[in-house]
Amino acid sequence: MKFLLETKDEALSWLKPVNREVLKWFRSDFQVETKEDQSPVTIADKNAEEMLRRRIEKSYSDHGIIGEEFGNRDDTREWVWTVDPIDGTRSFVRGLPLFSTLLSLLHRGKPVLGIISLPALGETAWAVQGCGAWVGSEKLTVSAHTRIQGATLGTGDVYCFRAKKQMKLLNRLHRQAGLVRTYPDAFGHLMAIRGAVDAMVDPWAFIWDFAPCRILAEEAGGAFMNFTGNRVDLNQGTALVGNRTLVRELRKLIREK
C-alpha cells in the first residue's frame, strides 16, 4: 500500500504541468484533426499524453503503458499504466469545461490506482486500493438510492447509445427514472462516484476511460459493472456505476430487452 500511495502522490505531481499545458490550449485557436474512428484529437491531447508517457517511462521504466493517442507499450507486463490525456475532447473543442485527464495503474489487469482530473474545474479525484476515493480532504461516497424509480441518472451521449444500438435502453431509462441527464465521459462517472447522481450508464468507452473510474467507484463504496457478463471486463466497452443494488437493478432492465 505504501508503494501505491507514493506512486499516487508522484502521479498527482505529474498532472500539475499537464493541466497547465491543457489549459493553455483551452478556448484558444487550435486545429482539430479527425482520427480513423472519426473522433477528434488536438495538439493538447498529444502534448499531454507525451508529457505523461515521458514521466512514466522515467520513473517506472519496467511498467507498460496503454495510451489513447500513441498506443500501447509492453501492455502485458505485471504493472501497466492507462493514459487518456483529454477524456471528452469534444467538450474541450467546444469550450465546455467537462473534459478530464485520466490516469490509472493496473496490477495484473486490475486497476489499483486511479485519477480523474478536471483541469478547467480545478478538481482532481483519486483512489488507491484499500484507501478510499478522495477529492482533497473530501471522502467520496456513492448515492444510497437503490431503485430506478425516482433515481437521477447520468448517461453517455445519445450518439453513443445510437451507435451501439441501445436507444431502446435509453428510452426505458427516461420512462422509468426520476430524471435522466447527459453527463458525458468521466465527468459523468465522477458525478456517480461522489453521489451527485445515483448512477451512470455508459454504453461506449475504452479501457483508458474505464480503468480509473472502476477503482474510484469501488473505493467510494460502489460498484462498476458491464451491461452484461459475470466478470468486470474493462475492454467490454460498457459500464454501470453506482451503489451495488441500483447497478443490479439497471442490469435487470438491460436484460429485459
C-alpha positions as CSV (number, residue, x, y, z in Angstrom):
1,M,0.0,0.0,0.0
2,K,2.9,2.4,0.7
3,F,4.1,1.9,-2.8
4,L,0.7,2.8,-4.2
5,L,0.3,5.9,-2.1
6,E,3.7,7.1,-3.0
7,T,3.0,6.4,-6.7
8,K,-0.3,8.3,-6.4
9,D,1.5,11.3,-5.0
10,E,4.0,11.2,-7.8
11,A,1.3,10.8,-10.4
12,L,-0.6,13.8,-9.0
13,S,2.6,15.9,-9.3
14,W,2.8,14.9,-13.0
15,L,-0.7,16.3,-13.6
16,K,0.2,19.8,-12.5
17,P,2.3,20.7,-15.6
18,V,0.0,18.6,-17.7
19,N,-3.1,20.5,-16.6
20,R,-1.3,23.8,-17.3
21,E,-0.5,22.6,-20.8
22,V,-4.1,21.5,-21.5
23,L,-5.5,24.8,-20.1
24,K,-3.1,26.8,-22.3
25,W,-5.0,25.5,-25.3
26,F,-8.5,25.5,-23.8
27,R,-10.7,28.1,-25.5
28,S,-7.9,29.1,-27.8
29,D,-7.2,28.8,-31.5
30,F,-6.1,25.3,-32.5
31,Q,-6.5,22.8,-35.3
32,V,-8.8,19.8,-34.7
33,E,-7.9,16.6,-36.5
34,T,-10.1,13.6,-37.1
35,K,-8.9,10.2,-36.2
36,E,-9.7,7.0,-38.1
37,D,-12.6,6.3,-35.7
38,Q,-14.0,9.8,-36.5
39,S,-13.3,11.1,-33.0
40,P,-11.4,14.5,-32.7
41,V,-7.9,15.0,-31.5
42,T,-5.9,18.2,-30.8
43,I,-2.4,19.3,-30.1
44,A,-3.4,19.5,-26.4
45,D,-4.3,15.7,-26.4
46,K,-1.0,14.8,-28.0
47,N,1.2,17.1,-25.8
48,A,-0.5,15.9,-22.6
49,E,-0.1,12.2,-23.4
50,E,3.6,12.7,-24.4
51,M,4.3,14.5,-21.1
52,L,2.7,11.7,-19.1
53,R,4.4,8.9,-21.0
54,R,7.8,10.6,-20.5
55,R,7.1,10.8,-16.8
56,I,6.0,7.1,-16.6
57,E,9.0,5.9,-18.7
58,K,11.4,7.9,-16.5
59,S,10.1,6.8,-13.1
60,Y,8.7,3.3,-13.9
61,S,10.7,2.0,-16.9
62,D,9.6,-1.6,-16.1
63,H,5.9,-0.7,-16.4
64,G,3.8,-0.9,-19.5
65,I,1.6,1.8,-21.0
66,I,-1.8,1.8,-22.7
67,G,-2.5,5.3,-24.2
68,E,-5.3,6.6,-26.3
69,E,-3.3,8.7,-28.7
70,F,0.0,6.8,-29.0
71,G,-0.9,3.2,-28.5
72,N,0.4,0.5,-26.2
73,R,3.9,-0.3,-25.0
74,D,4.6,-3.6,-23.1
75,D,1.0,-3.8,-22.1
76,T,1.3,-7.4,-20.9
77,R,3.6,-6.6,-18.0
78,E,2.6,-7.0,-14.4
79,W,2.2,-3.2,-13.9
80,V,0.6,-1.2,-16.7
81,W,-0.5,2.5,-16.8
82,T,-3.5,3.7,-18.8
83,V,-3.5,7.2,-20.1
84,D,-6.3,9.3,-21.5
85,P,-4.8,12.8,-21.9
86,I,-8.2,14.5,-22.6
87,D,-11.3,12.5,-22.0
88,G,-14.0,14.5,-23.6
89,T,-12.2,16.1,-26.5
90,R,-15.5,17.1,-28.0
91,S,-16.2,19.2,-24.8
92,F,-12.7,20.6,-24.9
93,V,-13.1,21.7,-28.6
94,R,-16.4,23.4,-27.9
95,G,-15.0,25.2,-24.8
96,L,-17.1,23.2,-22.3
97,P,-15.2,22.6,-19.0
98,L,-16.3,19.0,-18.6
99,F,-13.2,17.3,-20.0
100,S,-10.7,15.4,-17.8
101,T,-7.3,13.8,-17.8
102,L,-7.4,10.2,-16.7
103,L,-4.6,8.0,-15.3
104,S,-4.7,4.6,-13.8
105,L,-2.3,1.9,-12.7
106,L,-3.2,-1.7,-13.4
107,H,-1.7,-4.7,-11.5
108,R,-2.2,-7.9,-13.4
109,G,-5.0,-6.2,-15.3
110,K,-6.9,-4.8,-12.3
111,P,-6.9,-1.1,-11.5
112,V,-5.3,-0.4,-8.1
113,L,-4.8,3.4,-8.5
114,G,-6.9,5.8,-10.4
115,I,-7.1,9.6,-11.0
116,I,-9.7,11.8,-12.7
117,S,-8.5,15.3,-13.1
118,L,-10.8,18.1,-14.3
119,P,-8.4,20.9,-15.1
120,A,-11.0,23.6,-16.1
121,L,-13.0,22.9,-12.9
122,G,-9.9,22.8,-10.6
123,E,-10.9,19.4,-9.2
124,T,-8.9,16.1,-9.0
125,A,-10.3,12.9,-7.6
126,W,-8.0,9.9,-6.8
127,A,-8.4,6.4,-5.3
128,V,-5.9,3.8,-4.2
129,Q,-7.0,0.2,-3.4
130,G,-7.9,0.0,0.2
131,C,-7.6,3.7,0.9
132,G,-10.9,5.2,-0.3
133,A,-11.7,7.7,-3.0
134,W,-11.0,11.4,-2.4
135,V,-11.1,14.9,-3.7
136,G,-8.8,16.8,-1.4
137,S,-10.0,16.1,2.1
138,E,-13.5,15.1,0.9
139,K,-14.1,11.3,1.0
140,L,-16.3,10.3,-1.9
141,T,-19.3,8.0,-1.4
142,V,-21.8,6.8,-3.9
143,S,-25.5,7.5,-3.5
144,A,-27.6,5.3,-1.3
145,H,-30.7,5.4,-3.6
146,T,-31.4,1.8,-4.7
147,R,-34.4,1.9,-7.1
148,I,-34.6,3.1,-10.7
149,Q,-37.9,4.8,-9.9
150,G,-37.1,8.3,-8.6
151,A,-33.4,8.0,-9.4
152,T,-31.3,10.7,-11.0
153,L,-29.2,9.0,-13.7
154,G,-26.3,10.3,-15.8
155,T,-25.8,8.8,-19.2
156,G,-23.3,9.0,-22.1
157,D,-24.2,10.9,-25.2
158,V,-27.2,10.0,-27.3
159,Y,-25.0,9.3,-30.3
160,C,-23.2,6.6,-28.3
161,F,-26.5,4.8,-27.5
162,R,-27.5,5.1,-31.1
163,A,-24.2,3.8,-32.4
164,K,-24.3,0.8,-30.1
165,K,-28.0,0.1,-30.8
166,Q,-29.0,0.9,-27.3
167,M,-31.7,3.5,-27.9
168,K,-34.4,1.2,-26.5
169,L,-32.5,1.2,-23.2
170,L,-32.1,5.0,-23.2
171,N,-35.8,5.4,-23.8
172,R,-36.7,3.0,-21.0
173,L,-34.4,4.9,-18.6
174,H,-36.2,8.1,-19.4
175,R,-39.6,6.5,-18.8
176,Q,-38.7,4.8,-15.5
177,A,-36.1,7.0,-13.7
178,G,-36.9,10.3,-11.9
179,L,-34.5,12.3,-14.0
180,V,-32.0,11.3,-16.8
181,R,-29.4,13.8,-17.9
182,T,-26.4,13.5,-20.3
183,Y,-23.2,13.9,-18.3
184,P,-20.6,12.8,-20.8
185,D,-17.4,10.9,-20.3
186,A,-15.5,10.5,-17.0
187,F,-17.2,13.7,-15.7
188,G,-20.5,11.7,-15.5
189,H,-18.8,8.7,-13.8
190,L,-17.3,11.1,-11.2
191,M,-20.7,12.5,-10.5
192,A,-21.9,9.0,-9.7
193,I,-18.8,8.2,-7.7
194,R,-19.4,11.3,-5.5
195,G,-23.2,10.6,-5.3
196,A,-24.3,13.7,-7.2
197,V,-26.2,11.4,-9.5
198,D,-27.4,8.0,-8.4
199,A,-25.8,6.1,-11.2
200,M,-24.0,6.5,-14.5
201,V,-25.0,4.5,-17.6
202,D,-22.3,4.5,-20.3
203,P,-22.7,2.4,-23.5
204,W,-19.4,3.1,-25.2
205,A,-15.8,3.7,-23.9
206,F,-12.4,2.1,-23.7
207,I,-10.0,0.8,-21.1
208,W,-8.3,4.1,-20.6
209,D,-11.7,5.7,-19.8
210,F,-13.0,2.9,-17.5
211,A,-9.9,1.8,-15.5
212,P,-9.7,4.9,-13.3
213,C,-13.5,5.0,-12.9
214,R,-13.6,1.4,-11.7
215,I,-11.2,1.8,-8.8
216,L,-12.7,5.2,-7.8
217,A,-16.2,3.7,-7.9
218,E,-15.2,0.7,-5.8
219,E,-13.3,2.7,-3.3
220,A,-16.3,5.0,-2.9
221,G,-18.3,2.0,-1.8
222,G,-20.0,1.4,-5.1
223,A,-19.9,-1.0,-8.0
224,F,-18.6,-0.9,-11.5
225,M,-20.2,-3.4,-13.8
226,N,-20.6,-4.0,-17.5
227,F,-24.1,-4.2,-19.1
228,T,-23.7,-8.0,-19.4
229,G,-21.4,-10.7,-18.2
230,N,-20.5,-12.1,-14.8
231,R,-17.0,-10.6,-14.6
232,V,-16.0,-7.0,-15.0
233,D,-14.1,-6.5,-18.3
234,L,-12.5,-3.1,-18.9
235,N,-12.4,-3.9,-22.6
236,Q,-16.1,-4.8,-22.9
237,G,-17.0,-1.2,-23.7
238,T,-20.0,-0.6,-21.4
239,A,-20.3,0.5,-17.8
240,L,-22.8,1.0,-14.9
241,V,-21.6,2.9,-11.9
242,G,-23.4,3.4,-8.6
243,N,-24.3,1.5,-5.5
244,R,-24.4,-2.2,-6.0
245,T,-28.2,-2.6,-5.5
246,L,-29.1,0.1,-8.1
247,V,-26.5,-1.2,-10.6
248,R,-28.0,-4.7,-10.3
249,E,-31.5,-3.1,-11.0
250,L,-30.1,-1.4,-14.1
251,R,-28.6,-4.7,-15.3
252,K,-32.0,-6.4,-14.9
253,L,-33.5,-3.6,-17.0
254,I,-30.9,-4.2,-19.7
255,R,-31.6,-7.9,-19.7
256,E,-35.3,-7.3,-20.3
257,K,-34.8,-6.3,-23.9
